Amino acid sequence: MKKVQFFTIASLLLVPVLPVHSQEKIRVGQGSVSLQSGLMYIAKDRGLFAKYGLAPEIIYIPGGSTNVQVLVSGSLDLSQLSGAPGAAANLQGADIVYILGLLDKLNYQLVTRPEIKSVEQLKGRKLGVSRFGSSADFGLRALLKRLGIDPGKDVSILQIGDEPSRIAAIMSGNIEGTVANAPFGIEAERLKLNVIADSVKMGIPFFNTGLLGSKRYLDKQDAKVLNFLRAYLEAIKILKTEKEYSVKALAQFTRVQNLKAVQEGYDYFVNQLQPVPYPSVEAMQAVVAQLAETNPKARGVDAKSYVTDRYLKRLEEEGFVKKIWGK
C-alpha cells in the first residue's frame, strides 16, 4: 500500500479513543501506513477493541528505529513494525520480542526513474531509504543483493525520509530509486516511474511486519495482550472474508480515493495473510543474518529468542480461533 498524506493519517491515528466503562488503555505504535496497519483501523471501526475491554491509543511514528526508541522508553505498550528495528535494538540491550508476524517475505518493490529500466542500470546510482537501520534500508539492501548488486559498492544509499518523501525525491531527481511498499504498480504508472523488481515474487525471506513489545511489559500485562490479539485476529478474519467492506475501510483509513489502487493492494496482500500469523523464526533469522554482516554482536544469535508463539498458541488452544472462523 502507498503511504499517503502524512499529516492527515497522523492526525487520524492520534485521535484519542474515549474510555467506556472498564475499558483499559493500551498505547500502540505504527511505523508505516499500509494495508497491514489498516487492520487496527478495522478492529477499531468494528468495535472489536471495545468488545474485549480495550481503549487503544494508536500512534503513528514514522520510521522503525524511532518507533522502537519510543517503545523501549515505555511510552508505547506495543508496536507494529518489521523485524529489523526490533532485532537491532535487542543487540543494543533491549528486551523486545515479536508476538505475531503478518508477513514473512520481503514486501517491497524497487522503484526507479523513467530512464532506469533494468537492474544493470542501477550501478553508480543514488538510492533512497528512510533512515539507516530502518526496514526500508534493510529491505533495499536485501533486494539489491538478490539482484546481484552490492549495496556497499555499486550504489550510493542516502537517508531521505518516509515513502512519500522518497518518491518526491525521485520525481525531483535528487535520487534515482527507492523501495516502496508493494504493490506500487498503479501509482508508478501514474507517476511514470518503473517497478524493476518485486521482492514478494522473488520469495526473499524477511520478517516484514509484526507486533512486538518488551518482555517486561508482556509478562506484566498478559491478559491485556491476549485481548488485543483477540481483536486483531477478528480483524484479520474480517479483512479476509469481507472484501467489499475491507476495501472501503482501507480507502477511508488511507484517504486514497482511487479504489482501484486500494483494490490492487488488497488483492496483493490478502492471500499472504494467514488467519493465525505466527512469527516466523526463519524470517527473523534472515534479518539477524543481514545484521551480522555489519554488526559482530549479531553473529551466532538464535532468532528464536526474538519471537514467541505463546500468545497465539494459547488463543488456538482455548478454541478462540475455531470460534471466530466457525470451524
Secondary structure, DSSP 4 states (H G I P E B T S, - for coil): -----HHHHHHHHHSPPPP-TTPEEEEEEESS-SHHHHHHHHHHHTTHHHHTTEEEEEEE--SHHHHHHHHHHTS-SEEEE-HHHHHHHHHTT--EEEEEEEEEE--EEEEE-TT--SGGGGTT-EEEESSTTSHHHHHHHHHHHHTT--TTTTSEEEE--SHHHHHHHHHHTS-SEEEEESP-HHHHHHHT-EEEEEHHHHT-EEEEEEEEEEHHHHHH-HHHHHHHHHHHHHHHHHHHH-HHHHHHHHHHHHT---HHHHHHHHHHHHTT--SS-PPPHHHHHHHHHHHHTT-GGGTT--GGGGB--HHHHHHHHTTHHHHHHT-
